[in-house]
Amino acid sequence: MNEVLNNIYTRRSIRKFTDQAVPKDLVDEVVKAGAHAPSGKNMQTYRFFIMQKEESILALQEVVAKGMENPSYTFYGTKALVIVTCNKEDVNGVEDGSCALENMMLAAHSLGLGSCWINQLKYCGDKPEVAAYLDKIGLPEGRRVVGMLALGYAADAGTEHKRIEGLVTYLD
């Protein structure tokens, strides 16, 4: 099978990671793939903020858990976290960031890493206590979180979900 298609068909969302740290060069390669994502008018509106220190990841996880009013909320034990943002005014920013996230998930899979797209910061990022924390850690004002990418070595294979029938209609 074609290498690219095989990578697409076999990628899974990973929600349990081992304790093994992700080397910086692999994180850099994954983020480079994100930076090569297509973007509307080639504006490249996405920006990437990376966390690799466990205490930083856990602190953000706690802030998001409070923002979501879900004390048991978790980032699945990720060893690296990529926060993907765009400017709030960017017309195609969310779409551009979504393409970047997909590129990074496929790159991670091809490099033997697991990944999971995490949305919760997108939903609670404007709450005052969460926004204040994002300012404190260095996310520029006026940015919107498109999503976060949890990266690490998979502790399990993830779940293959059956594809829904009837997703495609030919119009001609």
VMD Tcl script that builds the backbone (N, CA, C; Angstrom):
set m [mol new atoms 516]
animate dup $m
set s [atomselect $m all]
$s set {name element resname resid chain x y z} {
  {N N MET 1 A 0.845 -1.184 0.000}
  {CA C MET 1 A 0.000 0.000 0.000}
  {C C MET 1 A 0.891 1.250 0.000}
  {N N ASN 2 A 0.401 2.299 -0.572}
  {CA C ASN 2 A 1.075 3.586 -0.591}
  {C C ASN 2 A 1.400 4.012 0.846}
  {N N GLU 3 A 2.630 4.470 1.056}
  {CA C GLU 3 A 3.119 4.829 2.396}
  {C C GLU 3 A 2.279 5.924 3.062}
  {N N VAL 4 A 1.907 6.939 2.298}
  {CA C VAL 4 A 1.112 8.038 2.861}
  {C C VAL 4 A -0.278 7.541 3.245}
  {N N LEU 5 A -0.920 6.810 2.337}
  {CA C LEU 5 A -2.255 6.292 2.649}
  {C C LEU 5 A -2.224 5.326 3.826}
  {N N ASN 6 A -1.222 4.491 3.890}
  {CA C ASN 6 A -1.092 3.576 5.021}
  {C C ASN 6 A -0.970 4.348 6.331}
  {N N ASN 7 A -0.201 5.423 6.330}
  {CA C ASN 7 A -0.044 6.256 7.522}
  {C C ASN 7 A -1.390 6.866 7.934}
  {N N ILE 8 A -2.156 7.329 6.961}
  {CA C ILE 8 A -3.475 7.907 7.244}
  {C C ILE 8 A -4.415 6.851 7.806}
  {N N TYR 9 A -4.441 5.679 7.183}
  {CA C TYR 9 A -5.384 4.635 7.577}
  {C C TYR 9 A -5.044 3.974 8.911}
  {N N THR 10 A -3.781 4.031 9.328}
  {CA C THR 10 A -3.386 3.330 10.561}
  {C C THR 10 A -3.178 4.250 11.766}
  {N N ARG 11 A -3.245 5.556 11.574}
  {CA C ARG 11 A -3.092 6.497 12.691}
  {C C ARG 11 A -4.283 6.376 13.633}
  {N N ARG 12 A -4.016 6.430 14.916}
  {CA C ARG 12 A -5.059 6.368 15.936}
  {C C ARG 12 A -4.820 7.461 16.969}
  {N N SER 13 A -5.874 7.922 17.594}
  {CA C SER 13 A -5.725 8.834 18.725}
  {C C SER 13 A -5.276 8.027 19.926}
  {N N ILE 14 A -4.202 8.481 20.556}
  {CA C ILE 14 A -3.626 7.780 21.705}
  {C C ILE 14 A -3.974 8.553 22.967}
  {N N ARG 15 A -4.567 7.845 23.907}
  {CA C ARG 15 A -4.977 8.475 25.168}
  {C C ARG 15 A -4.311 7.845 26.378}
  {N N LYS 16 A -3.176 7.212 26.137}
  {CA C LYS 16 A -2.371 6.671 27.225}
  {C C LYS 16 A -0.935 6.568 26.714}
  {N N PHE 17 A -0.033 7.272 27.414}
  {CA C PHE 17 A 1.361 7.328 26.994}
  {C C PHE 17 A 2.264 6.659 28.020}
  {N N THR 18 A 3.408 6.170 27.553}
  {CA C THR 18 A 4.418 5.622 28.462}
  {C C THR 18 A 5.127 6.769 29.170}
  {N N ASP 19 A 6.023 6.450 30.090}
  {CA C ASP 19 A 6.788 7.461 30.818}
  {C C ASP 19 A 8.006 7.948 30.039}
  {N N GLN 20 A 8.257 7.373 28.867}
  {CA C GLN 20 A 9.441 7.730 28.082}
  {C C GLN 20 A 9.311 9.145 27.513}
  {N N ALA 21 A 10.328 9.953 27.743}
  {CA C ALA 21 A 10.353 11.318 27.221}
  {C C ALA 21 A 10.472 11.293 25.693}
  {N N VAL 22 A 9.920 12.306 25.061}
  {CA C VAL 22 A 10.024 12.450 23.613}
  {C C VAL 22 A 11.232 13.329 23.315}
  {N N PRO 23 A 12.200 12.817 22.546}
  {CA C PRO 23 A 13.379 13.629 22.221}
  {C C PRO 23 A 12.997 14.913 21.487}
  {N N LYS 24 A 13.712 15.978 21.796}
  {CA C LYS 24 A 13.437 17.285 21.189}
  {C C LYS 24 A 13.485 17.230 19.665}
  {N N ASP 25 A 14.408 16.447 19.092}
  {CA C ASP 25 A 14.496 16.409 17.634}
  {C C ASP 25 A 13.228 15.822 17.009}
  {N N LEU 26 A 12.563 14.887 17.703}
  {CA C LEU 26 A 11.305 14.350 17.174}
  {C C LEU 26 A 10.176 15.371 17.317}
  {N N VAL 27 A 10.151 16.079 18.440}
  {CA C VAL 27 A 9.152 17.142 18.604}
  {C C VAL 27 A 9.351 18.191 17.511}
  {N N ASP 28 A 10.598 18.572 17.278}
  {CA C ASP 28 A 10.898 19.557 16.235}
  {C C ASP 28 A 10.419 19.084 14.863}
  {N N GLU 29 A 10.614 17.802 14.580}
  {CA C GLU 29 A 10.193 17.249 13.278}
  {C C GLU 29 A 8.669 17.274 13.143}
  {N N VAL 30 A 7.984 16.936 14.211}
  {CA C VAL 30 A 6.518 16.955 14.195}
  {C C VAL 30 A 6.015 18.381 13.970}
  {N N VAL 31 A 6.590 19.340 14.687}
  {CA C VAL 31 A 6.151 20.734 14.550}
  {C C VAL 31 A 6.512 21.284 13.165}
  {N N LYS 32 A 7.635 20.851 12.618}
  {CA C LYS 32 A 8.001 21.257 11.262}
  {C C LYS 32 A 6.932 20.797 10.268}
  {N N ALA 33 A 6.418 19.589 10.463}
  {CA C ALA 33 A 5.336 19.102 9.596}
  {C C ALA 33 A 4.108 19.993 9.740}
  {N N GLY 34 A 3.828 20.443 10.970}
  {CA C GLY 34 A 2.713 21.358 11.179}
  {C C GLY 34 A 2.916 22.672 10.456}
  {N N ALA 35 A 4.141 23.166 10.474}
  {CA C ALA 35 A 4.454 24.436 9.801}
  {C C ALA 35 A 4.398 24.312 8.282}
  {N N HIS 36 A 4.382 23.091 7.774}
  {CA C HIS 36 A 4.269 22.861 6.330}
  {C C HIS 36 A 2.834 22.574 5.901}
  {N N ALA 37 A 1.885 22.783 6.796}
  {CA C ALA 37 A 0.476 22.569 6.463}
  {C C ALA 37 A 0.003 23.643 5.497}
  {N N PRO 38 A -0.991 23.316 4.695}
  {CA C PRO 38 A -1.570 24.348 3.835}
  {C C PRO 38 A -2.263 25.404 4.688}
  {N N SER 39 A -2.383 26.597 4.126}
  {CA C SER 39 A -3.096 27.665 4.826}
  {C C SER 39 A -3.721 28.592 3.802}
  {N N GLY 40 A -4.848 29.165 4.178}
  {CA C GLY 40 A -5.556 30.083 3.288}
  {C C GLY 40 A -4.659 31.236 2.860}
  {N N LYS 41 A -4.563 31.445 1.545}
  {CA C LYS 41 A -3.728 32.503 0.951}
  {C C LYS 41 A -2.275 32.400 1.388}
  {N N ASN 42 A -1.859 31.212 1.815}
  {CA C ASN 42 A -0.499 30.966 2.304}
  {C C ASN 42 A -0.102 31.952 3.416}
  {N N MET 43 A -1.077 32.318 4.235}
  {CA C MET 43 A -0.813 33.278 5.312}
  {C C MET 43 A -0.085 32.624 6.490}
  {N N GLN 44 A -0.128 31.292 6.584}
  {CA C GLN 44 A 0.557 30.572 7.649}
  {C C GLN 44 A 0.236 31.197 9.012}
  {N N THR 45 A -1.051 31.237 9.308}
  {CA C THR 45 A -1.535 31.924 10.500}
  {C C THR 45 A -1.298 31.153 11.796}
  {N N TYR 46 A -0.938 29.892 11.697}
  {CA C TYR 46 A -0.726 29.062 12.891}
  {C C TYR 46 A 0.572 29.429 13.587}
  {N N ARG 47 A 0.539 29.277 14.914}
  {CA C ARG 47 A 1.726 29.432 15.744}
  {C C ARG 47 A 1.725 28.275 16.733}
  {N N PHE 48 A 2.927 27.826 17.109}
  {CA C PHE 48 A 3.078 26.630 17.928}
  {C C PHE 48 A 3.814 26.969 19.222}
  {N N PHE 49 A 3.273 26.515 20.329}
  {CA C PHE 49 A 3.876 26.707 21.639}
  {C C PHE 49 A 4.041 25.325 22.256}
  {N N ILE 50 A 5.257 24.991 22.644}
  {CA C ILE 50 A 5.590 23.631 23.051}
  {C C ILE 50 A 5.916 23.569 24.533}
  {N N MET 51 A 5.368 22.568 25.193}
  {CA C MET 51 A 5.687 22.277 26.589}
  {C C MET 51 A 6.237 20.859 26.646}
  {N N GLN 52 A 7.380 20.694 27.352}
  {CA C GLN 52 A 7.937 19.363 27.542}
  {C C GLN 52 A 8.229 19.050 29.006}
  {N N LYS 53 A 8.197 20.054 29.857}
  {CA C LYS 53 A 8.449 19.808 31.278}
  {C C LYS 53 A 7.157 19.314 31.931}
  {N N GLU 54 A 7.286 18.194 32.631}
  {CA C GLU 54 A 6.110 17.570 33.240}
  {C C GLU 54 A 5.349 18.536 34.143}
  {N N GLU 55 A 6.083 19.321 34.938}
  {CA C GLU 55 A 5.395 20.226 35.859}
  {C C GLU 55 A 4.608 21.308 35.111}
  {N N SER 56 A 5.112 21.748 33.961}
  {CA C SER 56 A 4.393 22.748 33.158}
  {C C SER 56 A 3.129 22.155 32.550}
  {N N ILE 57 A 3.262 20.945 32.026}
  {CA C ILE 57 A 2.109 20.265 31.425}
  {C C ILE 57 A 1.040 20.016 32.484}
  {N N LEU 58 A 1.449 19.534 33.645}
  {CA C LEU 58 A 0.487 19.253 34.713}
  {C C LEU 58 A -0.172 20.529 35.235}
  {N N ALA 59 A 0.582 21.621 35.290}
  {CA C ALA 59 A 0.008 22.894 35.744}
  {C C ALA 59 A -1.057 23.374 34.759}
  {N N LEU 60 A -0.774 23.285 33.455}
  {CA C LEU 60 A -1.767 23.677 32.458}
  {C C LEU 60 A -2.975 22.739 32.522}
  {N N GLN 61 A -2.723 21.460 32.691}
  {CA C GLN 61 A -3.818 20.488 32.807}
  {C C GLN 61 A -4.749 20.862 33.961}
  {N N GLU 62 A -4.163 21.266 35.080}
  {CA C GLU 62 A -4.963 21.658 36.246}
  {C C GLU 62 A -5.801 22.905 35.951}
  {N N VAL 63 A -5.209 23.871 35.251}
  {CA C VAL 63 A -5.931 25.099 34.892}
  {C C VAL 63 A -7.092 24.772 33.954}
  {N N VAL 64 A -6.837 23.907 32.977}
  {CA C VAL 64 A -7.895 23.525 32.036}
  {C C VAL 64 A -8.985 22.740 32.770}
  {N N ALA 65 A -8.602 21.848 33.673}
  {CA C ALA 65 A -9.588 21.081 34.450}
  {C C ALA 65 A -10.512 22.019 35.225}
  {N N LYS 66 A -9.929 23.058 35.829}
  {CA C LYS 66 A -10.748 24.041 36.550}
  {C C LYS 66 A -11.632 24.816 35.578}
  {N N GLY 67 A -11.064 25.212 34.442}
  {CA C GLY 67 A -11.834 25.951 33.439}
  {C C GLY 67 A -12.989 25.139 32.870}
  {N N MET 68 A -12.806 23.832 32.773}
  {CA C MET 68 A -13.857 22.942 32.269}
  {C C MET 68 A -14.777 22.457 33.385}
  {N N GLU 69 A -14.433 22.838 34.632}
  {CA C GLU 69 A -15.189 22.388 35.809}
  {C C GLU 69 A -15.256 20.865 35.840}
  {N N ASN 70 A -14.107 20.255 35.556}
  {CA C ASN 70 A -13.982 18.800 35.527}
  {C C ASN 70 A -12.672 18.433 36.224}
  {N N PRO 71 A -12.705 18.220 37.541}
  {CA C PRO 71 A -11.468 17.983 38.288}
  {C C PRO 71 A -10.700 16.735 37.864}
  {N N SER 72 A -11.340 15.806 37.187}
  {CA C SER 72 A -10.647 14.588 36.775}
  {C C SER 72 A -10.098 14.684 35.349}
  {N N TYR 73 A -10.181 15.884 34.758}
  {CA C TYR 73 A -9.714 16.071 33.393}
  {C C TYR 73 A -8.210 15.785 33.294}
  {N N THR 74 A -7.780 15.192 32.178}
  {CA C THR 74 A -6.382 14.809 32.012}
  {C C THR 74 A -5.901 15.038 30.588}
  {N N PHE 75 A -4.593 15.219 30.450}
  {CA C PHE 75 A -3.922 15.260 29.144}
  {C C PHE 75 A -3.316 13.900 28.804}
  {N N TYR 76 A -3.795 12.857 29.445}
  {CA C TYR 76 A -3.446 11.464 29.135}
  {C C TYR 76 A -2.003 11.091 29.458}
  {N N GLY 77 A -1.328 11.852 30.297}
  {CA C GLY 77 A 0.056 11.540 30.632}
  {C C GLY 77 A 1.036 11.879 29.532}
  {N N THR 78 A 0.676 12.852 28.696}
  {CA C THR 78 A 1.536 13.241 27.581}
  {C C THR 78 A 2.908 13.711 28.062}
  {N N LYS 79 A 3.910 13.480 27.255}
  {CA C LYS 79 A 5.280 13.900 27.565}
  {C C LYS 79 A 5.681 15.160 26.809}
  {N N ALA 80 A 4.890 15.542 25.837}
  {CA C ALA 80 A 5.107 16.793 25.096}
  {C C ALA 80 A 3.733 17.293 24.672}
  {N N LEU 81 A 3.548 18.595 24.747}
  {CA C LEU 81 A 2.269 19.198 24.396}
  {C C LEU 81 A 2.533 20.360 23.453}
  {N N VAL 82 A 1.844 20.359 22.325}
  {CA C VAL 82 A 1.959 21.448 21.355}
  {C C VAL 82 A 0.632 22.195 21.351}
  {N N ILE 83 A 0.692 23.472 21.693}
  {CA C ILE 83 A -0.499 24.319 21.661}
  {C C ILE 83 A -0.478 25.052 20.327}
  {N N VAL 84 A -1.541 24.881 19.548}
  {CA C VAL 84 A -1.634 25.508 18.225}
  {C C VAL 84 A -2.592 26.687 18.342}
  {N N THR 85 A -2.125 27.856 17.925}
  {CA C THR 85 A -2.934 29.066 18.023}
  {C C THR 85 A -2.980 29.789 16.681}
  {N N CYS 86 A -3.888 30.751 16.627}
  {CA C CYS 86 A -3.956 31.698 15.501}
  {C C CYS 86 A -4.415 33.028 16.091}
  {N N ASN 87 A -4.288 34.092 15.331}
  {CA C ASN 87 A -4.831 35.373 15.769}
  {C C ASN 87 A -6.349 35.293 15.727}
  {N N LYS 88 A -7.016 35.915 16.676}
  {CA C LYS 88 A -8.478 35.883 16.722}
  {C C LYS 88 A -9.101 36.474 15.457}
  {N N GLU 89 A -8.409 37.388 14.826}
  {CA C GLU 89 A -8.957 38.053 13.640}
  {C C GLU 89 A -8.695 37.294 12.336}
  {N N ASP 90 A -7.849 36.273 12.359}
  {CA C ASP 90 A -7.518 35.545 11.131}
  {C C ASP 90 A -8.742 34.817 10.598}
  {N N VAL 91 A -9.160 35.177 9.395}
  {CA C VAL 91 A -10.363 34.596 8.796}
  {C C VAL 91 A -10.245 33.082 8.671}
  {N N ASN 92 A -9.090 32.582 8.285}
  {CA C ASN 92 A -8.890 31.147 8.090}
  {C C ASN 92 A -8.041 30.518 9.194}
  {N N GLY 93 A -7.858 31.219 10.302}
  {CA C GLY 93 A -6.941 30.753 11.335}
  {C C GLY 93 A -7.274 29.391 11.914}
  {N N VAL 94 A -8.534 29.147 12.231}
  {CA C VAL 94 A -8.919 27.861 12.814}
  {C C VAL 94 A -8.708 26.742 11.792}
  {N N GLU 95 A -9.074 27.003 10.560}
  {CA C GLU 95 A -8.892 25.996 9.510}
  {C C GLU 95 A -7.407 25.723 9.276}
  {N N ASP 96 A -6.600 26.789 9.237}
  {CA C ASP 96 A -5.155 26.627 9.055}
  {C C ASP 96 A -4.558 25.804 10.201}
  {N N GLY 97 A -4.938 26.150 11.430}
  {CA C GLY 97 A -4.438 25.425 12.592}
  {C C GLY 97 A -4.887 23.972 12.598}
  {N N SER 98 A -6.093 23.718 12.106}
  {CA C SER 98 A -6.594 22.343 12.027}
  {C C SER 98 A -5.774 21.529 11.035}
  {N N CYS 99 A -5.425 22.139 9.908}
  {CA C CYS 99 A -4.556 21.450 8.942}
  {C C CYS 99 A -3.196 21.152 9.568}
  {N N ALA 100 A -2.673 22.091 10.332}
  {CA C ALA 100 A -1.381 21.893 10.997}
  {C C ALA 100 A -1.462 20.739 12.001}
  {N N LEU 101 A -2.547 20.689 12.761}
  {CA C LEU 101 A -2.724 19.599 13.722}
  {C C LEU 101 A -2.765 18.246 13.019}
  {N N GLU 102 A -3.479 18.151 11.923}
  {CA C GLU 102 A -3.536 16.885 11.173}
  {C C GLU 102 A -2.157 16.503 10.653}
  {N N ASN 103 A -1.438 17.469 10.081}
  {CA C ASN 103 A -0.075 17.176 9.611}
  {C C ASN 103 A 0.791 16.637 10.746}
  {N N MET 104 A 0.673 17.263 11.924}
  {CA C MET 104 A 1.497 16.836 13.059}
  {C C MET 104 A 1.110 15.443 13.544}
  {N N MET 105 A -0.181 15.122 13.543}
  {CA C MET 105 A -0.596 13.787 13.959}
  {C C MET 105 A -0.058 12.725 13.002}
  {N N LEU 106 A -0.101 13.009 11.718}
  {CA C LEU 106 A 0.426 12.055 10.741}
  {C C LEU 106 A 1.941 11.944 10.842}
  {N N ALA 107 A 2.613 13.064 11.059}
  {CA C ALA 107 A 4.071 13.034 11.221}
  {C C ALA 107 A 4.445 12.235 12.466}
  {N N ALA 108 A 3.742 12.482 13.567}
  {CA C ALA 108 A 4.020 11.752 14.805}
  {C C ALA 108 A 3.878 10.251 14.572}
  {N N HIS 109 A 2.801 9.858 13.932}
  {CA C HIS 109 A 2.572 8.431 13.668}
  {C C HIS 109 A 3.696 7.845 12.826}
  {N N SER 110 A 4.123 8.583 11.823}
  {CA C SER 110 A 5.185 8.082 10.936}
  {C C SER 110 A 6.526 7.971 11.658}
  {N N LEU 111 A 6.690 8.724 12.749}
  {CA C LEU 111 A 7.936 8.696 13.531}
  {C C LEU 111 A 7.861 7.742 14.725}
  {N N GLY 112 A 6.768 6.998 14.833}
  {CA C GLY 112 A 6.636 6.038 15.927}
  {C C GLY 112 A 6.096 6.633 17.212}
  {N N LEU 113 A 5.532 7.823 17.120}
  {CA C LEU 113 A 4.948 8.480 18.289}
  {C C LEU 113 A 3.429 8.393 18.237}
  {N N GLY 114 A 2.821 8.437 19.399}
  {CA C GLY 114 A 1.383 8.541 19.474}
  {C C GLY 114 A 1.000 9.997 19.659}
  {N N SER 115 A -0.239 10.319 19.311}
  {CA C SER 115 A -0.709 11.690 19.482}
  {C C SER 115 A -2.217 11.697 19.701}
  {N N CYS 116 A -2.681 12.800 20.251}
  {CA C CYS 116 A -4.113 13.003 20.434}
  {C C CYS 116 A -4.407 14.493 20.366}
  {N N TRP 117 A -5.368 14.853 19.551}
  {CA C TRP 117 A -5.827 16.237 19.442}
  {C C TRP 117 A -6.718 16.513 20.644}
  {N N ILE 118 A -6.382 17.553 21.399}
  {CA C ILE 118 A -7.140 17.917 22.594}
  {C C ILE 118 A -7.779 19.287 22.358}
  {N N ASN 119 A -9.098 19.375 22.538}
  {CA C ASN 119 A -9.847 20.592 22.227}
  {C C ASN 119 A -10.195 21.476 23.411}
  {N N GLN 120 A -10.124 20.975 24.624}
  {CA C GLN 120 A -10.732 21.670 25.748}
  {C C GLN 120 A -10.240 23.094 25.973}
  {N N LEU 121 A -8.980 23.372 25.708}
  {CA C LEU 121 A -8.475 24.733 25.914}
  {C C LEU 121 A -9.141 25.713 24.947}
  {N N LYS 122 A -9.547 25.201 23.799}
  {CA C LYS 122 A -10.280 26.032 22.838}
  {C C LYS 122 A -11.591 26.525 23.457}
  {N N TYR 123 A -12.212 25.686 24.266}
  {CA C TYR 123 A -13.519 26.017 24.838}
  {C C TYR 123 A -13.450 26.847 26.115}
  {N N CYS 124 A -12.374 26.696 26.873}
  {CA C CYS 124 A -12.319 27.415 28.154}
  {C C CYS 124 A -11.227 28.482 28.171}
  {N N GLY 125 A -10.513 28.675 27.077}
  {CA C GLY 125 A -9.376 29.591 27.040}
  {C C GLY 125 A -9.708 31.049 27.277}
  {N N ASP 126 A -10.975 31.430 27.077}
  {CA C ASP 126 A -11.364 32.821 27.298}
  {C C ASP 126 A -11.889 33.074 28.705}
  {N N LYS 127 A -12.016 32.012 29.509}
  {CA C LYS 127 A -12.416 32.231 30.901}
  {C C LYS 127 A -11.300 33.011 31.591}
  {N N PRO 128 A -11.654 33.988 32.421}
  {CA C PRO 128 A -10.639 34.885 32.989}
  {C C PRO 128 A -9.454 34.184 33.640}
  {N N GLU 129 A -9.706 33.165 34.460}
  {CA C GLU 129 A -8.598 32.499 35.153}
  {C C GLU 129 A -7.721 31.704 34.180}
  {N N VAL 130 A -8.319 31.155 33.144}
  {CA C VAL 130 A -7.545 30.409 32.143}
  {C C VAL 130 A -6.761 31.380 31.274}
  {N N ALA 131 A -7.418 32.439 30.814}
  {CA C ALA 131 A -6.752 33.452 29.988}
  {C C ALA 131 A -5.577 34.080 30.742}
  {N N ALA 132 A -5.751 34.332 32.031}
  {CA C ALA 132 A -4.665 34.906 32.835}
  {C C ALA 132 A -3.482 33.948 32.885}
  {N N TYR 133 A -3.751 32.655 33.003}
  {CA C TYR 133 A -2.670 31.669 33.037}
  {C C TYR 133 A -1.961 31.609 31.686}
  {N N LEU 134 A -2.725 31.645 30.602}
  {CA C LEU 134 A -2.114 31.620 29.265}
  {C C LEU 134 A -1.225 32.839 29.056}
  {N N ASP 135 A -1.664 33.995 29.549}
  {CA C ASP 135 A -0.829 35.201 29.489}
  {C C ASP 135 A 0.454 34.985 30.288}
  {N N LYS 136 A 0.309 34.407 31.477}
  {CA C LYS 136 A 1.446 34.186 32.369}
  {C C LYS 136 A 2.502 33.276 31.733}
  {N N ILE 137 A 2.073 32.258 30.994}
  {CA C ILE 137 A 3.048 31.331 30.407}
  {C C ILE 137 A 3.584 31.803 29.058}
  {N N GLY 138 A 3.031 32.895 28.525}
  {CA C GLY 138 A 3.632 33.484 27.342}
  {C C GLY 138 A 2.863 33.384 26.044}
  {N N LEU 139 A 1.599 32.963 26.076}
  {CA C LEU 139 A 0.813 33.006 24.844}
  {C C LEU 139 A 0.420 34.456 24.597}
  {N N PRO 140 A 0.726 34.975 23.424}
  {CA C PRO 140 A 0.446 36.391 23.162}
  {C C PRO 140 A -1.043 36.719 23.234}
  {N N GLU 141 A -1.328 37.925 23.688}
  {CA C GLU 141 A -2.701 38.409 23.741}
  {C C GLU 141 A -3.265 38.454 22.324}
  {N N GLY 142 A -4.549 38.220 22.195}
  {CA C GLY 142 A -5.192 38.279 20.888}
  {C C GLY 142 A -5.094 36.979 20.100}
  {N N ARG 143 A -4.601 35.936 20.733}
  {CA C ARG 143 A -4.495 34.639 20.057}
  {C C ARG 143 A -5.636 33.736 20.494}
  {N N ARG 144 A -6.055 32.895 19.588}
  {CA C ARG 144 A -7.081 31.887 19.858}
  {C C ARG 144 A -6.415 30.518 19.830}
  {N N VAL 145 A -6.739 29.675 20.780}
  {CA C VAL 145 A -6.219 28.309 20.769}
  {C C VAL 145 A -7.086 27.492 19.819}
  {N N VAL 146 A -6.459 26.922 18.803}
  {CA C VAL 146 A -7.152 26.058 17.850}
  {C C VAL 146 A -7.293 24.662 18.456}
  {N N GLY 147 A -6.252 24.206 19.096}
  {CA C GLY 147 A -6.242 22.894 19.725}
  {C C GLY 147 A -4.867 22.626 20.292}
  {N N MET 148 A -4.766 21.531 21.014}
  {CA C MET 148 A -3.478 21.103 21.550}
  {C C MET 148 A -3.202 19.703 21.030}
  {N N LEU 149 A -1.928 19.375 20.910}
  {CA C LEU 149 A -1.544 18.042 20.480}
  {C C LEU 149 A -0.722 17.397 21.580}
  {N N ALA 150 A -1.254 16.310 22.124}
  {CA C ALA 150 A -0.513 15.503 23.084}
  {C C ALA 150 A 0.387 14.568 22.292}
  {N N LEU 151 A 1.658 14.509 22.668}
  {CA C LEU 151 A 2.629 13.647 21.989}
  {C C LEU 151 A 3.325 12.754 22.997}
  {N N GLY 152 A 3.626 11.549 22.578}
  {CA C GLY 152 A 4.375 10.642 23.430}
  {C C GLY 152 A 4.467 9.276 22.789}
  {N N TYR 153 A 5.069 8.370 23.514}
  {CA C TYR 153 A 5.132 6.979 23.061}
  {C C TYR 153 A 3.872 6.284 23.561}
  {N N ALA 154 A 3.164 5.658 22.652}
  {CA C ALA 154 A 1.879 5.047 22.968}
  {C C ALA 154 A 2.027 3.888 23.947}
  {N N ALA 155 A 1.174 3.896 24.975}
  {CA C ALA 155 A 1.128 2.781 25.921}
  {C C ALA 155 A 0.177 1.699 25.427}
  {N N ASP 156 A -0.659 2.037 24.456}
  {CA C ASP 156 A -1.510 1.040 23.799}
  {C C ASP 156 A -1.721 1.473 22.353}
  {N N ALA 157 A -2.357 0.630 21.584}
  {CA C ALA 157 A -2.474 0.873 20.143}
  {C C ALA 157 A -3.563 1.864 19.771}
  {N N GLY 158 A -4.350 2.299 20.706}
  {CA C GLY 158 A -5.467 3.161 20.364}
  {C C GLY 158 A -6.599 2.324 19.788}
  {N N THR 159 A -7.708 2.962 19.520}
  {CA C THR 159 A -8.890 2.254 19.041}
  {C C THR 159 A -9.146 2.575 17.579}
  {N N GLU 160 A -9.355 1.529 16.803}
  {CA C GLU 160 A -9.772 1.730 15.412}
  {C C GLU 160 A -11.289 1.831 15.405}
  {N N HIS 161 A -11.792 2.923 14.901}
  {CA C HIS 161 A -13.236 3.128 14.858}
  {C C HIS 161 A -13.759 2.818 13.462}
  {N N LYS 162 A -14.896 2.183 13.426}
  {CA C LYS 162 A -15.536 1.862 12.157}
  {C C LYS 162 A -15.893 3.174 11.444}
  {N N ARG 163 A -15.670 3.212 10.182}
  {CA C ARG 163 A -16.021 4.388 9.394}
  {C C ARG 163 A -17.519 4.396 9.127}
  {N N ILE 164 A -18.123 5.539 9.215}
  {CA C ILE 164 A -19.559 5.702 8.976}
  {C C ILE 164 A -19.822 5.546 7.485}
  {N N GLU 165 A -20.860 4.804 7.145}
  {CA C GLU 165 A -21.265 4.629 5.739}
  {C C GLU 165 A -21.988 5.886 5.244}
  {N N GLY 166 A -21.948 6.094 3.959}
  {CA C GLY 166 A -22.726 7.164 3.341}
  {C C GLY 166 A -22.130 8.541 3.473}
  {N N LEU 167 A -20.813 8.642 3.709}
  {CA C LEU 167 A -20.179 9.950 3.850}
  {C C LEU 167 A -19.906 10.625 2.516}
  {N N VAL 168 A -19.973 9.854 1.436}
  {CA C VAL 168 A -19.587 10.379 0.130}
  {C C VAL 168 A -20.778 10.336 -0.828}
  {N N THR 169 A -21.004 11.448 -1.496}
  {CA C THR 169 A -22.026 11.535 -2.528}
  {C C THR 169 A -21.421 12.183 -3.759}
  {N N TYR 170 A -21.481 11.490 -4.883}
  {CA C TYR 170 A -21.040 12.088 -6.148}
  {C C TYR 170 A -22.177 12.913 -6.712}
  {N N LEU 171 A -21.893 14.142 -7.111}
  {CA C LEU 171 A -22.920 15.052 -7.579}
  {C C LEU 171 A -23.033 15.126 -9.089}
  {N N ASP 172 A -22.189 14.420 -9.823}
  {CA C ASP 172 A -22.306 14.463 -11.287}
  {C C ASP 172 A -22.427 13.091 -11.883}
}
mol reanalyze $m
mol bondsrecalc $m
mol representation Tube
mol addrep $m
